[in-house]
Amino acid sequence: MQSFIFKAALCGSALLLSLTPALAQQQQHVMANAADMTWKDGPPSLPKGAQMSVLYGDPAKDGIFVMRLKLPANYKIPPHTHPVDEVVTIIDGEFNIGMGPQFDAAKTTALKAGGIIAMAPGTQHFVQINQETVVQLSTRGPWGISYVNPADDPRKSQ
């Protein structure tokens, strides 16, 4: 478990680098328009192709953080869980999410811009993106993701 938290902390440190200089200096009070966000490559814990922008907080540290993910068309995240509650808000596009330990695109629910998903710790879920989509994660750090099938973890192929 300590190894997992350490890896999550390393991933989170990289996430913090996606803050614009103005946002990085304002951890107590943040106001930003979409044009103020700087997109970086997504964390190594997600399949390649995702981009991210940390808007508030530090995903590597204890405490609340807010991060946006830009997911390309034809993108999949295999079944996984998170160690804490997670709230996902769809900002743009369509987010197809399914529940359970087996990926089945036919068993997803499509949520459009303005939609929201709130999940308890340990909820097994998977994602199918058919068109470019932007979502916002609001949760507590340190951020972590555990794949139901360890072979699906993109960190293992690096």
C-alpha positions, 0 to 999 in steps of 0.5 A, a space after each residue: 500500500 505504501 508503494 501505491 501511495 508513493 507512486 500516486 504522490 509522484 504522479 500528483 507532483 507531475 499534475 501540479 506542474 500543469 497549473 498556470 503560474 497565476 493559478 499556482 500562486 493562488 492556492 487559497 483563492 482561485 478564479 479562472 476562465 477556460 482560456 486560463 487553463 494550461 493543458 499537459 499530458 495526462 498522468 501516467 496512471 491513465 491510458 495515453 492520450 488524456 490531457 490534464 489541467 490542475 485548477 486547485 490544490 495538489 493531487 499528491 497531497 492530502 486535501 481537496 483538489 480540482 482537475 480537468 481531463 481532456 479525453 480524445 475520441 475513441 478513448 477507454 479507461 479499463 475498470 478501476 477504482 479510486 480510494 476516496 469519493 470522487 465527483 466527476 462533472 462533464 464540461 463538454 462532450 459525452 462521458 460514457 460510464 459503466 459500473 462493474 469489473 468487466 469493460 462492456 461499452 454496451 452497458 455504459 450510461 452516456 452523460 452530456 455536458 452538465 451531467 455529474 457522477 458521484 462515486 463512493 470509494 472502491 466503486 468499480 467503473 470504466 469509461 468509453 469516450 466516443 468524441 473529445 470530452 472534457 470532465 472535471 474531477 473534484 476529490 481529495 488527494 492524494 489521488 489514486 487509481 487501481 485497475 481491477 485487472 492489474 495488467 490494464 494499468 498503463 504504468 506497468 508498460 512503461 
